[in-house]
């Protein structure tokens, strides 16, 4: 069995809402370049999806009328009737506007996440990473929050249908993983977990501790909303204490994780004040849980992250470095300050609008401290305790 496989299809970079839109495919280009420059990603570790996200696969989660609408709006010149109906499907907003080729690009991403799930569940690999995935805001009947098809939910439903496995979904994006949660809100065999900035202040305005599932799915949904300006220690304390307990009780057959990296202090779309440290430690925690509870079966997806240059390439790379047990992660875990590859810095420094970091982790002297730190930590500790009080 291969330890880890990196799933990538070049067509996924066609998923682009416009040059000025924050959800840019340059994030993937920068990350893959960084991994190659670090000697951590080679051609024989990369697999292109062999699965096609056709109507039948997408229909595991999405309504047929929605899929048909996405297909029609993907034409170079949609009809006036289809354009007028775009709002009904959430595809006429500034966040999620329809664009030519949208269906094929989004379907390619869904296919990649399903392929990663199949690699792990079939035993071809212990771990699989599909960095283009993690479009967790899409709903069965509409797009939302930069997401057209919910590849995470499709992959989880594929696992359920083909293998009957119990799935623990872990969402570490700063925005609540609402689309995945609501897709499985009544399902006891899928446990959804999301740690995020509280919906009191951030899109999508959901993900509160009282959202626990419904009917037979009650108790298989957990949300840990963090206060604005939460820092590393408090975020990691809440994450580790809650997800460790949940995994112990739920006993998953496989873990599917989403690694949006927009809880960083540099991210322009949120109010959390964490550093690269949480993106070093969270994959390590998930890796440990996978080997403890699910015989190592772990599928990781990408997600949000809107500081394209300083944050996303390092954070997404750290997921793969952890999965593949690369020596860089071992050094970081031992407290070493590891520099980024000179070749990568030389290649991209001229294009970046801000100076690129020199090392994998942040120089914390460059990050402002938060005056209300103690108050925020206490509030987060109380929220976490409520979230898992019944376990």
N, C-alpha and C positions, 0 to 999 in steps of 0.2 A: 504493500500500500504506500502511495505517495503521501508524504507528510502534509504538504500544502500546495494548492494550485491557485494561480492568479488568473481569474477569468476576465477577459477583455475582448471587445469587438470594436474595431475602428469606427463603425457606423454609430456607435453610441455618442460620439463627439458631435453628431448632427443634431443632437437634442439641445437646441439653442433658441431662446426666445428673442434674441436681438443683441447687437453688440454692446449696448449699454445696460443690459439686464444683469443683475448680480449673479444669476445661476449660469456661470460661464464654463464651457468645456475646457478652457485653458487650465483649469484646476487639475484635470486628469493628465494633460500633457506635462505640466510642471512636476507632478508627483511621479509619474513614470520615469521622467528624465532624472529625477533625484534618486530614485531607487537604482536605476542603471548606473548612474555616476558613483553611487556608493557600493557597487558590486553586489547588490542585494536582489537583483531581478534579472533573470536570464531567459532566453527564448524557450528553453526546454521546460520552464516553469509556467509558461503562459498557455492557456487554452481558450480558443474561440468557441462561443456557444454553438453546439450542434443541434440544439432544440429550436424550433420555430414557434414564436408566440402568435399562433393563429387564433381565429375566433374562439375555438374550443378552449384553448388555454386561458386566454384573457377572460372568458366567460366564467371561469372558476370564481372570479370576484366581481367583474364588471357586467353591467346590464347590456344586452345586445343593442338596444337603441343608443346607448352612450357610445359604444364601440363604433357603430355605424356613423354617428355624428362626428366623432374624431376623424374617421376616414374621409368623410366628405369635406371637413374643414382643413384637411391636409393637402387638398389640391392647390395648384398654383393660383387658381382663381375660383374660389368657392362661389356657389350661387348666392344671390341676394337672400333667398329664403333660408339657406343654411347659415349665412352670416347673421341674419336677424335672430336665428334660434340659438346662437352660440352662448348667449347669456344663460339660457336654460340649463346648459351643461357646464357652467363655470369657466368658459373658455373665451371670455371677452374682457377680462380684467387686466389691469396693469401688471399684476403678478403672474397671471397664467393666460397670456393671449395665444390664440391659435396661430400656427405658422406653417408654411409649406413643408411637407415631409414629416409632420409631427407624428402621425401614426406609426410610420416605419421606425423612426428614431426611438419612440417610447416603447414600441413592441420589442425592439432589439434589446433594450435595457431589461424589460421583463424576462425575455428569453435568457439573458445572462444570469439573472438571479435564480431562475428555475434550473439552469444548467449547473450552477454552483451547488444548489440543493441536491440535485441528482448525483453529482460527483461524490458528495459526502454520504448520502443515504445508500448509494450502491456499493460503497466501500472502496471506490477508486481513489479517494483521498480522505485524510483525516479532517483537514480543514480546507475551506475554499473562500476566496476573497473576490467579490465583485464590486469594485470601487465605484462603477457608474451607477449602481443601484442605490436603494434607500429612499425612493420617492414616496414617502410615508403619509403625505397629506391627501392623496387622491381617494375619492369615494367610489362606491360601485356605480353611481349615476352622475358623477361630475368630477371635474378637475379642481384643484385647489392648491394654493401655496407653492407654485412652481412645479406641481406634479400632475401628470396626465394619466398615466396608468400606475397603479400601486404595485410595483414589482415585488415588494416585501410580502404583501398579503397574498399575491398570486403564488409566490414560491411556498409560502406556508400552507396554503390550501392544496398545492400540488403534493407536498409532503404528506398531508393528512389523507388525501385521496389515494395516493399510490403506496404509502407505507404505513398508514395508521399510527404514525409516531406522535408522541406528546412533544409539543414545541414550546420552548420558552423564548419569547421575543423580548430582547433588551434594546431599548431605544435611548441613546445618549445625546441625541440632538438637543439643542437648547430650546427648540420648539416642540411642543407636545406631539407625540406620534398618534394623532387623532384618527387618521384613516385606517391604520392597522387596528387600533383599539376597537373602533366601532364595527369593523368587519368581523371581529371575533368576540363581540361583547356577550354573546349567549353561548359560547363554546367552552366547555370545561377542559377540553384537551389542548387548548392553546392558552398559555398564560402570557399576557402582555404587561410589560413593565416599561415605564417611561420616567426618566429624570430630566427635568427641564426648568426653565424659568417660569414662574407662576403665570398662569393665564390671566391674572388680574391686570397685567401690564403688557403682555406679549401675545401675538398671534400664535395659535388660533383661538385663544380665549377659553380653552378647556384644559382638562388634565388635573382636576382637583382630587383630593384624597377620597372624597365620597364617591367617585366614579369607580365602582368595584365589580362591574359586570352585572348581568341580569339573568333571571331564570336559572337554568343549570350552570350557567357561566359565572354566577355570582361567586366572588372570592378568587377568580382567576384573572383579575385585572388590578394592577397596582400603579399608582402615580405618586411621584415624589417631587412636588413643585418647590423650587428654590426661590428664595428672596432675591430681588435685584441686588447686584453688586456682591453676590456670594463669591468667595475666594476659594483657592485650592483646598485648604484643609477641611473646610466645612462641606464642600461639594463631595470630596472623596470619602469623608466620614459617613455622610448620608448614603452615598452609593454603595460602599462596601457593606455597611451594616444591614441595609435593606435587601440588596440583591443576593447576598450570601444566605440570608434567612429564607428568602423566597425560593431559591434554587434547591435548598435543602428540603423544603416541604413539598414542592411541586414535582421534583425528580424527573426532569425532562429527558427525552430520548435524544434530542438535538437542541442546540442553541442557535438562534438566528439573531444577529445583532446589527444595529444600525449606528453608524459612526459619524453623524453630523458633527462638525468641529466648530460650531458657532457660539460656544460658551466661552470663547477666549476674550480677554480684555480688548483685543484689537478689532474684534468683529463689529462691523458697522450696523448690524441689524438686531442686536440684543443688548442687554444691560448687565450681563454676568461678567465677573472680573477675574476669571481664572487664567492660568498660564498653560504652557505646553505640558506641564507636569501631569495634568489630569489625562492628557492624551497619551502619555507614557504609561500611566498606571491602570487606567480602565481596561485596555486590552489585556494586560497581564492578569487582572482579576477575572475577566471573562474566560481567558485561556485556562486558568486554574479551575474554574467552575466546570468547564467543558470536560476536562480530564477527570474531575472528581465525580461528576453526575451523569455524563452522557457519552462515556467511552471516547472522549475527544472530539465527538461530532460537533463541528462549529462552522457556520456560514456567516461571514461578515459582509456588510454592505456599506456604501458611502453615505451620502446625505447632504446636509447643508454645510455651510462654511463659506464666508464671503470676504474674508481677507485672503485673496487668492495667492498672494506672494509670500507673506511671512508666516501664515498659519497652516493653510490647507495642505501644502506639499509635505510638511513635516508630520502633521497629525495623521494624515492618511497613510503615509509611509510607515509610521510606527505600528499601525495595525498589522501590516504585512511583515515587518521585522519581528513582531511578537509571534505571529503565526508560524513563520519559518524558522524561529529560534535563531535569528542571526546574532553574531557576536556583538553588534552595535547595541542591541537591547540589553545584552548581558552586562556590557560596560555601563550603560545608563542606570541599570538596576543596582549596580555597585557604587553609584554615586560619581562616576567619572564624567568629566565635561568633554563630550565628543564633538569635534568640529565637523561642519558640513563639508562635503567634497568641494575642493577648489574649482574643479571643472564645471560643476553646476553653478556655483556662484559667479564664475567668469562669464558663463553663457547667458545668465538671466539678469545680472545686476543692472545692466544698461536699460533693460525693458521695464524693470520694476519702478513704480512711482515713489517708493519709499526704500530706504536702505534695507537690504536683506540681512537676516540674522546670520551670525557666524557659526552657531552651534545648534545641535538638535534641540536642546532645551533653552529656555529663556534666561536672559540676564535680568533677574528680578529687581535690580536696582533701577531699571528703566521703566518699571511698572509702578504707578502711583498707589499708595496705600489707601484703604478705605476707612474713614473716621468711625463708622458705625459697625465695625467688624464684630465686636462682642455681641451686640444686639442681634445682628444678622445670624451669627452662629447659633445662638440660643433658639431663635425662631425656626431655623432649619432643623435643629435637633428635635424640637417639639413636633414639627410637621412629619418628619420621618417616623417618629414613634407612633403617631396616629395612623400613618399609612400601613404599617405592618402590625398593628396592635392585636389583630386576631390570630396571628401565627404563633 
